[in-house]
Amino acid sequence: MSARTIFIADLTTVRSLDRIERMPAQAIEIVSPSDVSKNEELLARVDRLIDTARQSQDILERTYLDIGIALKDVQESRAWVARFHSFDAYLREWCEPRFDRKRNQLYAYKTTAEQLLPHVEKQKLLEMGVTKATALSSYVKKTGKKPTTALLEAAGNPEVGIQEFRAGIAEAQHEKPETGKWYDFGGAFLSAEEREEIERGFQRATDIAPLPEDCPEWLKRKIQVQRLIAEFLSTYPCTENGQ
């Protein structure tokens, strides 16, 4: 436990410890025995969910959101003071090694829960899955608005695929062009080095010429990909037989 934080469950104990009396008041956390028990259960809940998040994809769609909800509760209750001097240290030193993912991913799950729980019941949030929930969370963050009824219904409808759902979000943000149909460029598992290289490529494709004013994210990505592909095709043009 950090030397900067003393976790105490009884005020009498504080008075009996000379070394604590000499410490600044802000370094001491006074917590009742009942709160200690609640906080330990919250921390144990995060541990169980992270351990579960190694199973099949359909389970992961719910578990990742459950992790985000649990981390939101841990931060709001300050349960992390039982183990670390800050919430970030709790994520970095405890959760990240167990989860085998960077803490920014854990922050993303927590942010998704924070953005959507005021508008969506917990059970419905879990049912929509993390992929749709993340896209919907971005809509709330960008617009500052409650998700529309149509978006909430689409998020909870398993027959609405993620491409169709993202197209609906773009339309709700009044970003739909006069022509064209939504095309999802897809995703892939990447190492840290591969991701860094790809992001440098996207950034370079952005830097070579100015983007349109107030360029939405989908249009930015479209321009980036078109520029990268145009460069590749100009370097390796097709022959008459398509090779």
C-alpha beads as a LAMMPS data file, in Angstrom:
LAMMPS data file: protein, C-alpha beads

243 atoms
242 bonds

1 atom types
1 bond types

-500.0 500.0 xlo xhi
-500.0 500.0 ylo yhi
-500.0 500.0 zlo zhi

Masses

1 110.0

Atoms # bond

1 1 1 0.000 0.000 0.000
2 1 1 1.248 3.476 -0.746
3 1 1 2.913 5.311 2.135
4 1 1 0.892 8.378 1.185
5 1 1 -2.448 6.738 2.039
6 1 1 -3.529 5.238 5.365
7 1 1 -6.715 3.147 5.110
8 1 1 -8.466 3.140 8.506
9 1 1 -11.717 1.508 9.529
10 1 1 -12.044 2.984 13.021
11 1 1 -11.553 6.555 14.284
12 1 1 -10.290 5.264 17.663
13 1 1 -7.405 3.620 15.858
14 1 1 -6.440 6.982 14.375
15 1 1 -6.181 8.576 17.807
16 1 1 -4.034 5.719 19.073
17 1 1 -1.389 5.946 16.366
18 1 1 1.153 8.705 17.058
19 1 1 2.623 8.493 13.571
20 1 1 -0.757 9.134 11.949
21 1 1 -1.366 12.190 14.169
22 1 1 1.725 13.748 12.609
23 1 1 0.472 13.173 9.055
24 1 1 -1.459 15.759 7.008
25 1 1 -5.213 15.317 7.352
26 1 1 -5.725 14.823 3.605
27 1 1 -3.531 11.696 3.703
28 1 1 -5.996 9.821 5.920
29 1 1 -9.089 7.960 4.710
30 1 1 -11.689 7.325 7.442
31 1 1 -13.887 4.391 6.420
32 1 1 -16.461 2.523 8.475
33 1 1 -16.220 -1.283 8.819
34 1 1 -19.364 -1.692 6.689
35 1 1 -17.847 0.456 3.933
36 1 1 -14.639 -1.584 4.085
37 1 1 -16.680 -4.720 3.398
38 1 1 -18.564 -3.070 0.518
39 1 1 -15.353 -1.766 -1.024
40 1 1 -13.642 -5.141 -0.804
41 1 1 -16.609 -6.746 -2.555
42 1 1 -16.443 -4.114 -5.336
43 1 1 -12.742 -4.826 -5.844
44 1 1 -13.367 -8.576 -5.801
45 1 1 -16.133 -8.088 -8.381
46 1 1 -13.690 -6.397 -10.771
47 1 1 -11.218 -9.240 -10.231
48 1 1 -13.850 -11.880 -11.046
49 1 1 -14.974 -10.076 -14.197
50 1 1 -11.420 -9.632 -15.473
51 1 1 -10.777 -13.345 -14.885
52 1 1 -13.964 -14.147 -16.821
53 1 1 -12.955 -11.947 -19.760
54 1 1 -10.990 -14.741 -21.434
55 1 1 -13.942 -16.643 -22.829
56 1 1 -15.902 -16.674 -26.099
57 1 1 -16.749 -13.460 -27.954
58 1 1 -20.473 -13.469 -27.129
59 1 1 -19.608 -13.565 -23.434
60 1 1 -16.963 -10.881 -23.872
61 1 1 -19.502 -8.502 -25.431
62 1 1 -21.280 -8.424 -22.060
63 1 1 -18.301 -8.943 -19.754
64 1 1 -16.360 -5.934 -21.036
65 1 1 -19.357 -3.713 -20.279
66 1 1 -19.761 -5.322 -16.880
67 1 1 -16.101 -4.503 -16.202
68 1 1 -16.769 -0.879 -17.170
69 1 1 -19.780 -0.684 -14.844
70 1 1 -17.810 -2.260 -11.986
71 1 1 -14.876 0.124 -12.486
72 1 1 -17.297 3.061 -12.485
73 1 1 -18.617 1.866 -9.102
74 1 1 -15.086 1.379 -7.759
75 1 1 -14.065 4.907 -8.764
76 1 1 -17.208 6.571 -7.441
77 1 1 -17.051 4.729 -4.106
78 1 1 -13.268 5.271 -3.816
79 1 1 -12.917 1.566 -3.062
80 1 1 -9.463 1.676 -4.673
81 1 1 -7.987 3.432 -1.579
82 1 1 -7.857 0.017 0.113
83 1 1 -5.010 -0.970 -2.210
84 1 1 -3.528 2.048 -4.016
85 1 1 -2.975 5.787 -3.715
86 1 1 -5.005 6.612 -6.858
87 1 1 -7.582 5.083 -9.185
88 1 1 -5.100 5.262 -12.061
89 1 1 -2.528 3.324 -10.021
90 1 1 -5.186 0.701 -9.253
91 1 1 -5.839 0.265 -12.991
92 1 1 -2.177 0.355 -13.986
93 1 1 -0.671 -1.826 -11.251
94 1 1 -3.518 -4.224 -10.463
95 1 1 -6.096 -4.446 -13.263
96 1 1 -3.850 -4.038 -16.315
97 1 1 -1.526 -6.989 -15.536
98 1 1 -4.495 -9.263 -14.724
99 1 1 -6.453 -8.196 -17.796
100 1 1 -3.466 -8.235 -20.147
101 1 1 -4.652 -5.040 -21.807
102 1 1 -3.586 -1.424 -21.517
103 1 1 -5.421 0.641 -18.931
104 1 1 -6.717 2.992 -21.638
105 1 1 -8.946 0.103 -22.740
106 1 1 -10.227 -0.258 -19.191
107 1 1 -10.828 3.497 -19.073
108 1 1 -12.784 3.164 -22.333
109 1 1 -15.095 0.537 -20.831
110 1 1 -15.646 2.719 -17.760
111 1 1 -16.339 5.807 -19.876
112 1 1 -18.878 3.872 -21.942
113 1 1 -20.737 2.917 -18.765
114 1 1 -20.609 6.503 -17.488
115 1 1 -21.946 7.908 -20.757
116 1 1 -24.812 5.446 -21.197
117 1 1 -26.088 4.433 -17.742
118 1 1 -27.981 7.723 -17.271
119 1 1 -29.969 6.839 -20.411
120 1 1 -30.010 3.020 -20.491
121 1 1 -30.882 0.457 -17.824
122 1 1 -27.937 -1.714 -16.801
123 1 1 -29.474 -4.927 -18.143
124 1 1 -30.281 -3.351 -21.522
125 1 1 -26.760 -1.957 -21.686
126 1 1 -25.288 -5.408 -21.146
127 1 1 -27.611 -6.909 -23.746
128 1 1 -26.519 -4.491 -26.483
129 1 1 -22.873 -5.547 -26.101
130 1 1 -19.689 -3.530 -25.931
131 1 1 -19.306 -2.941 -29.698
132 1 1 -22.629 -1.129 -30.095
133 1 1 -22.334 0.462 -26.655
134 1 1 -18.958 1.990 -27.523
135 1 1 -20.350 3.473 -30.736
136 1 1 -23.394 4.811 -28.875
137 1 1 -21.191 6.250 -26.140
138 1 1 -19.206 8.168 -28.780
139 1 1 -22.483 9.617 -30.075
140 1 1 -23.455 10.830 -26.584
141 1 1 -19.999 12.298 -25.955
142 1 1 -19.855 14.056 -29.316
143 1 1 -23.397 15.464 -29.364
144 1 1 -24.032 15.922 -25.664
145 1 1 -27.504 14.501 -26.296
146 1 1 -29.467 11.545 -25.020
147 1 1 -29.532 8.695 -27.571
148 1 1 -32.612 8.801 -29.759
149 1 1 -35.321 6.174 -29.357
150 1 1 -34.407 4.791 -32.777
151 1 1 -30.749 4.365 -31.798
152 1 1 -31.627 2.689 -28.495
153 1 1 -33.959 0.273 -30.254
154 1 1 -31.315 -0.523 -32.896
155 1 1 -28.674 -1.014 -30.195
156 1 1 -30.851 -3.588 -28.470
157 1 1 -31.864 -5.371 -31.659
158 1 1 -29.538 -8.317 -32.400
159 1 1 -30.691 -8.299 -36.034
160 1 1 -29.151 -4.843 -36.567
161 1 1 -25.487 -5.360 -37.407
162 1 1 -22.719 -3.019 -36.303
163 1 1 -22.264 -1.547 -39.797
164 1 1 -25.953 -0.680 -40.029
165 1 1 -25.872 0.657 -36.472
166 1 1 -22.894 2.943 -37.152
167 1 1 -24.640 4.202 -40.271
168 1 1 -27.647 5.055 -38.106
169 1 1 -25.425 6.993 -35.722
170 1 1 -23.921 8.959 -38.619
171 1 1 -27.410 9.830 -39.840
172 1 1 -28.504 10.846 -36.326
173 1 1 -25.565 13.263 -36.323
174 1 1 -26.779 14.636 -39.684
175 1 1 -23.631 13.336 -41.374
176 1 1 -25.290 11.267 -44.103
177 1 1 -24.147 12.386 -47.593
178 1 1 -26.536 12.668 -50.526
179 1 1 -25.311 9.381 -52.027
180 1 1 -23.503 6.291 -50.840
181 1 1 -24.016 3.359 -48.508
182 1 1 -22.153 2.819 -45.261
183 1 1 -19.009 0.734 -45.651
184 1 1 -17.154 -0.503 -42.590
185 1 1 -13.405 -0.846 -43.071
186 1 1 -13.371 -3.554 -40.430
187 1 1 -10.794 -4.215 -37.743
188 1 1 -7.942 -6.504 -36.810
189 1 1 -5.857 -7.638 -33.849
190 1 1 -2.636 -5.620 -33.757
191 1 1 0.549 -5.631 -31.770
192 1 1 1.664 -2.323 -30.266
193 1 1 4.242 -1.910 -33.055
194 1 1 1.716 -2.684 -35.815
195 1 1 -0.823 -0.243 -34.392
196 1 1 1.780 2.494 -34.095
197 1 1 2.822 2.002 -37.736
198 1 1 -0.770 2.048 -39.028
199 1 1 -1.647 5.146 -37.006
200 1 1 1.451 6.896 -38.361
201 1 1 0.250 6.021 -41.856
202 1 1 -3.219 7.428 -41.192
203 1 1 -1.713 10.575 -39.708
204 1 1 0.574 11.036 -42.721
205 1 1 -2.422 10.618 -45.038
206 1 1 -4.117 13.401 -43.059
207 1 1 -1.125 15.749 -43.106
208 1 1 -0.407 15.797 -46.854
209 1 1 -3.419 18.009 -47.631
210 1 1 -6.008 19.884 -45.550
211 1 1 -9.219 18.034 -44.678
212 1 1 -12.640 19.635 -45.241
213 1 1 -13.717 22.073 -42.547
214 1 1 -15.578 20.413 -39.626
215 1 1 -14.713 17.011 -41.110
216 1 1 -16.694 14.229 -39.351
217 1 1 -14.759 11.185 -38.202
218 1 1 -16.204 8.859 -40.851
219 1 1 -15.209 11.268 -43.650
220 1 1 -11.736 11.706 -42.190
221 1 1 -11.190 7.942 -42.201
222 1 1 -12.583 7.651 -45.737
223 1 1 -10.143 10.294 -47.024
224 1 1 -7.227 8.674 -45.199
225 1 1 -7.938 5.248 -46.694
226 1 1 -8.541 6.664 -50.188
227 1 1 -5.204 8.513 -50.087
228 1 1 -3.307 5.450 -48.891
229 1 1 -4.905 3.217 -51.526
230 1 1 -4.323 5.775 -54.293
231 1 1 -0.639 5.902 -53.352
232 1 1 -0.354 2.106 -53.393
233 1 1 -2.164 1.740 -56.727
234 1 1 -0.022 4.422 -58.320
235 1 1 3.100 2.558 -57.176
236 1 1 1.783 -0.875 -58.172
237 1 1 -0.651 -0.322 -61.045
238 1 1 -2.710 -3.212 -62.424
239 1 1 -1.785 -4.707 -65.792
240 1 1 -4.317 -5.594 -68.493
241 1 1 -4.985 -9.021 -66.969
242 1 1 -5.545 -7.465 -63.527
243 1 1 -2.259 -8.660 -62.056

Bonds

1 1 1 2
2 1 2 3
3 1 3 4
4 1 4 5
5 1 5 6
6 1 6 7
7 1 7 8
8 1 8 9
9 1 9 10
10 1 10 11
11 1 11 12
12 1 12 13
13 1 13 14
14 1 14 15
15 1 15 16
16 1 16 17
17 1 17 18
18 1 18 19
19 1 19 20
20 1 20 21
21 1 21 22
22 1 22 23
23 1 23 24
24 1 24 25
25 1 25 26
26 1 26 27
27 1 27 28
28 1 28 29
29 1 29 30
30 1 30 31
31 1 31 32
32 1 32 33
33 1 33 34
34 1 34 35
35 1 35 36
36 1 36 37
37 1 37 38
38 1 38 39
39 1 39 40
40 1 40 41
41 1 41 42
42 1 42 43
43 1 43 44
44 1 44 45
45 1 45 46
46 1 46 47
47 1 47 48
48 1 48 49
49 1 49 50
50 1 50 51
51 1 51 52
52 1 52 53
53 1 53 54
54 1 54 55
55 1 55 56
56 1 56 57
57 1 57 58
58 1 58 59
59 1 59 60
60 1 60 61
61 1 61 62
62 1 62 63
63 1 63 64
64 1 64 65
65 1 65 66
66 1 66 67
67 1 67 68
68 1 68 69
69 1 69 70
70 1 70 71
71 1 71 72
72 1 72 73
73 1 73 74
74 1 74 75
75 1 75 76
76 1 76 77
77 1 77 78
78 1 78 79
79 1 79 80
80 1 80 81
81 1 81 82
82 1 82 83
83 1 83 84
84 1 84 85
85 1 85 86
86 1 86 87
87 1 87 88
88 1 88 89
89 1 89 90
90 1 90 91
91 1 91 92
92 1 92 93
93 1 93 94
94 1 94 95
95 1 95 96
96 1 96 97
97 1 97 98
98 1 98 99
99 1 99 100
100 1 100 101
101 1 101 102
102 1 102 103
103 1 103 104
104 1 104 105
105 1 105 106
106 1 106 107
107 1 107 108
108 1 108 109
109 1 109 110
110 1 110 111
111 1 111 112
112 1 112 113
113 1 113 114
114 1 114 115
115 1 115 116
116 1 116 117
117 1 117 118
118 1 118 119
119 1 119 120
120 1 120 121
121 1 121 122
122 1 122 123
123 1 123 124
124 1 124 125
125 1 125 126
126 1 126 127
127 1 127 128
128 1 128 129
129 1 129 130
130 1 130 131
131 1 131 132
132 1 132 133
133 1 133 134
134 1 134 135
135 1 135 136
136 1 136 137
137 1 137 138
138 1 138 139
139 1 139 140
140 1 140 141
141 1 141 142
142 1 142 143
143 1 143 144
144 1 144 145
145 1 145 146
146 1 146 147
147 1 147 148
148 1 148 149
149 1 149 150
150 1 150 151
151 1 151 152
152 1 152 153
153 1 153 154
154 1 154 155
155 1 155 156
156 1 156 157
157 1 157 158
158 1 158 159
159 1 159 160
160 1 160 161
161 1 161 162
162 1 162 163
163 1 163 164
164 1 164 165
165 1 165 166
166 1 166 167
167 1 167 168
168 1 168 169
169 1 169 170
170 1 170 171
171 1 171 172
172 1 172 173
173 1 173 174
174 1 174 175
175 1 175 176
176 1 176 177
177 1 177 178
178 1 178 179
179 1 179 180
180 1 180 181
181 1 181 182
182 1 182 183
183 1 183 184
184 1 184 185
185 1 185 186
186 1 186 187
187 1 187 188
188 1 188 189
189 1 189 190
190 1 190 191
191 1 191 192
192 1 192 193
193 1 193 194
194 1 194 195
195 1 195 196
196 1 196 197
197 1 197 198
198 1 198 199
199 1 199 200
200 1 200 201
201 1 201 202
202 1 202 203
203 1 203 204
204 1 204 205
205 1 205 206
206 1 206 207
207 1 207 208
208 1 208 209
209 1 209 210
210 1 210 211
211 1 211 212
212 1 212 213
213 1 213 214
214 1 214 215
215 1 215 216
216 1 216 217
217 1 217 218
218 1 218 219
219 1 219 220
220 1 220 221
221 1 221 222
222 1 222 223
223 1 223 224
224 1 224 225
225 1 225 226
226 1 226 227
227 1 227 228
228 1 228 229
229 1 229 230
230 1 230 231
231 1 231 232
232 1 232 233
233 1 233 234
234 1 234 235
235 1 235 236
236 1 236 237
237 1 237 238
238 1 238 239
239 1 239 240
240 1 240 241
241 1 241 242
242 1 242 243
